[in-house]
Amino acid sequence: MERTIDHLLIKYGESHQDTTNKLIHWICVPSIMFSLFGVLMSIPFFVEKTIYYNWAAVVLLLALGYYLTLSVSMFIGFIIVGGLMLYGNYAILSWVNGSDWHLFLVSIAIFTVAWIGQFIGHGIEGKKPSFFDDIKFLLIGPAWLLHFIYRKVGIPY
């Protein structure tokens, strides 16, 4: 019986066969994820904002819940990836002297350029993005990349 994670990764991979599109995804998917964390971190929070207390951390926890339902090793991987992205955005926030507005602008710029890249990649591929069929593929894209890393280093997913 095929596991859900295997099915989702295969389904996602169907519209990501072209070498150029894959390369674009290796750049743009992490950039989109990183910039989304930045946008979320720039939103005012209920308490003083820290690396752990912000909207990006809340959304990461929700995403981690989803990854846990798919695969324990994906869950662990995204604790690491998500933690690094929180750290990176918090570092940018510190670099811009705590200016939520500046973090927001940097993040929106990255987000916009990365999505343009994604659509160029899919134009080259000649297939629409997977999330047009099912929104959960927005979370599967990062897992699809992570599963290649896992396979390369011999970590079962």
C-alpha positions as CSV (number, residue, x, y, z in Angstrom):
1,M,0.0,0.0,0.0
2,E,1.4,3.4,-1.0
3,R,1.9,5.9,1.8
4,T,0.3,9.3,1.5
5,I,3.7,11.1,1.4
6,D,4.8,8.9,-1.5
7,H,1.6,9.5,-3.5
8,L,1.9,13.3,-2.9
9,L,5.5,13.5,-3.9
10,I,4.9,11.4,-7.1
11,K,1.9,13.6,-8.0
12,Y,3.9,16.8,-7.4
13,G,6.8,15.4,-9.4
14,E,4.5,14.8,-12.5
15,S,4.5,18.6,-13.2
16,H,8.2,19.0,-12.4
17,Q,10.1,16.9,-14.9
18,D,12.0,19.5,-16.9
19,T,15.6,20.1,-15.7
20,T,15.3,23.9,-15.9
21,N,12.0,23.9,-14.0
22,K,13.5,21.7,-11.3
23,L,16.5,24.1,-11.0
24,I,14.1,27.1,-10.7
25,H,12.2,25.3,-8.0
26,W,15.4,24.6,-6.0
27,I,15.9,28.4,-5.9
28,C,12.3,29.7,-5.8
29,V,10.5,27.3,-3.4
30,P,12.9,28.0,-0.5
31,S,12.8,31.7,-1.4
32,I,9.0,31.7,-1.3
33,M,9.0,29.9,2.0
34,F,11.6,32.2,3.5
35,S,9.8,35.3,2.3
36,L,6.5,34.1,3.5
37,F,8.0,33.7,7.0
38,G,9.3,37.2,6.7
39,V,5.9,38.6,5.8
40,L,4.3,36.7,8.7
41,M,7.1,37.8,11.1
42,S,6.5,41.5,10.1
43,I,2.9,41.3,11.3
44,P,2.5,42.7,14.9
45,F,2.1,40.0,17.5
46,F,0.3,39.8,20.9
47,V,3.5,39.9,22.9
48,E,6.9,41.3,22.3
49,K,8.2,39.7,19.1
50,T,11.0,37.2,19.4
51,I,12.3,34.4,17.2
52,Y,9.8,32.1,18.8
53,Y,6.9,34.5,19.4
54,N,5.7,35.7,16.0
55,W,3.1,34.8,13.3
56,A,5.7,32.9,11.3
57,A,6.4,30.6,14.2
58,V,2.6,30.0,14.7
59,V,2.3,29.1,11.0
60,L,5.3,26.9,11.2
61,L,3.8,24.9,14.1
62,L,0.6,24.4,12.0
63,A,2.7,23.2,9.0
64,L,4.7,20.9,11.3
65,G,1.5,19.3,12.4
66,Y,0.7,18.5,8.8
67,Y,4.2,17.2,8.0
68,L,3.9,15.0,11.1
69,T,0.8,13.3,9.6
70,L,2.9,12.6,6.5
71,S,6.2,11.5,7.8
72,V,8.2,11.7,11.1
73,S,11.4,12.4,9.3
74,M,9.8,15.1,7.2
75,F,8.5,16.6,10.4
76,I,12.0,16.6,11.9
77,G,13.5,18.0,8.7
78,F,11.1,20.9,8.7
79,I,11.8,21.6,12.4
80,I,15.4,22.3,11.2
81,V,14.4,24.1,7.9
82,G,11.7,26.1,9.6
83,G,14.0,27.0,12.5
84,L,16.7,28.2,10.1
85,M,14.1,30.3,8.2
86,L,12.8,31.8,11.5
87,Y,16.4,32.6,12.5
88,G,17.2,34.1,9.1
89,N,14.2,36.4,9.1
90,Y,14.8,37.4,12.7
91,A,18.4,38.3,11.7
92,I,17.0,40.5,8.9
93,L,14.6,42.0,11.4
94,S,17.5,42.8,13.7
95,W,19.6,44.1,10.8
96,V,16.8,46.6,9.9
97,N,16.7,47.7,13.6
98,G,13.4,45.9,14.3
99,S,11.5,47.6,11.5
100,D,8.6,45.4,10.6
101,W,8.0,47.5,7.6
102,H,11.5,47.0,6.2
103,L,11.3,43.2,6.8
104,F,7.9,43.2,5.0
105,L,9.3,45.1,2.0
106,V,12.3,42.8,1.7
107,S,10.1,39.8,2.0
108,I,7.5,41.0,-0.5
109,A,10.3,41.7,-3.0
110,I,11.7,38.2,-2.6
111,F,8.2,36.6,-2.7
112,T,7.3,38.4,-5.9
113,V,10.5,37.6,-7.8
114,A,10.4,34.0,-6.6
115,W,6.8,33.5,-7.8
116,I,7.6,35.0,-11.2
117,G,10.4,32.5,-11.4
118,Q,8.0,29.7,-10.5
119,F,5.6,30.6,-13.3
120,I,8.5,30.9,-15.8
121,G,9.6,27.4,-14.8
122,H,6.1,26.1,-15.3
123,G,5.9,27.9,-18.6
124,I,9.1,26.1,-19.7
125,E,7.7,22.8,-18.3
126,G,4.4,23.4,-20.1
127,K,2.4,22.2,-17.1
128,K,0.4,24.2,-14.5
129,P,1.6,24.3,-10.9
130,S,0.3,21.4,-8.8
131,F,-1.4,23.7,-6.3
132,F,-3.9,24.8,-9.0
133,D,-5.4,21.3,-8.5
134,D,-5.0,21.1,-4.7
135,I,-3.8,23.8,-2.4
136,K,-1.9,21.3,-0.1
137,F,0.7,21.1,-2.8
138,L,2.0,24.5,-1.5
139,L,3.2,22.5,1.4
140,I,4.4,19.5,-0.7
141,G,6.7,21.6,-2.8
142,P,9.2,22.1,0.1
143,A,8.8,18.4,1.0
144,W,9.5,17.4,-2.6
145,L,12.9,19.2,-2.4
146,L,13.6,17.8,1.1
147,H,12.9,14.2,-0.1
148,F,15.7,14.6,-2.7
149,I,18.1,15.6,0.0
150,Y,17.0,12.8,2.2
151,R,17.5,10.3,-0.6
152,K,20.9,11.7,-1.4
153,V,22.1,11.2,2.2
154,G,20.2,8.0,2.8
155,I,17.6,9.2,5.3
156,P,14.2,7.4,4.9
157,Y,11.3,9.7,4.5
